[in-house]
Every structure is written in C-alpha cells, then in structure tokens.
C-alpha cells in the first residue's frame, strides 16, 4: 500500500475516533472502551508498519548513495588529464 495513502487513512481514522469519543460528559461502557483501545492498537500497529517501511527506504537510499560515491570516485580516478596547447602570446 502506498505510504502516503496509509498515513492519510491512519490520520482520518484517528480523527473520527477523536470526534466520536471526545464528549467528556458521556459515560462509556466497557465495550466502548475496548473498541477505543483496540482501535488505538490498530493505529499503533499501522504506525509501526509505516516506520518499518521508512527504515527500509532509508537503508536503500543509504546503500545507493554509498554505491554512487564509490562509482564517482572510480570515475575520477580513471580520468586522464590531457595536455592542452598553450596559446602563444603575439
């Protein structure tokens, strides 16, 4: 699933729960509280998945950057400086 889409879905679900259960004067049943806790657990698991995906992406970027640095270094070593003719002063 797309990372941005997953983040947006997670935000929307959290917002819906906040609006639904933010009435402080309401008394909650055990079932209501269990639903809140399980939804929070789902959100935490989703955030964990997002963090894991971001870590994998970060590792891939670091590996690519290291490879690129090495290739640039090899390319610079292979370059040959050819002498150029100096312009004569007339």
BELURFEN-V432196 format. One record per backbone hydrogen bond with DSSP energy under -0.5 kcal/mol. NH is the residue of the N-H (numbers start at 1). CO is the residue of the C=O. Records with the same first field share a line. If there is no record, write none. Layout:
BEGIN
NH: CO / CO
END
This chain:
BEGIN
6: 2
7: 3
8: 4
9: 5
10: 6
11: 7
12: 8
13: 9
14: 10
15: 11
16: 12
17: 13
18: 14
19: 15
20: 16
21: 17
22: 18 / 19
24: 22
26: 23
33: 29
34: 30
35: 31
36: 32
37: 33
38: 34
39: 35
40: 36
41: 37
42: 38
43: 39
44: 40
45: 41
46: 42
47: 43
48: 44
49: 45
50: 46
51: 47
52: 48
53: 49
54: 50
55: 51
56: 52
57: 53
58: 54
59: 55
60: 56
61: 57
62: 58
63: 59
64: 60
65: 61
66: 62
67: 63
68: 64
69: 65
70: 66
71: 67
72: 68
73: 69
74: 70
75: 71
76: 72
77: 73
78: 74
79: 75
82: 80
90: 88
END
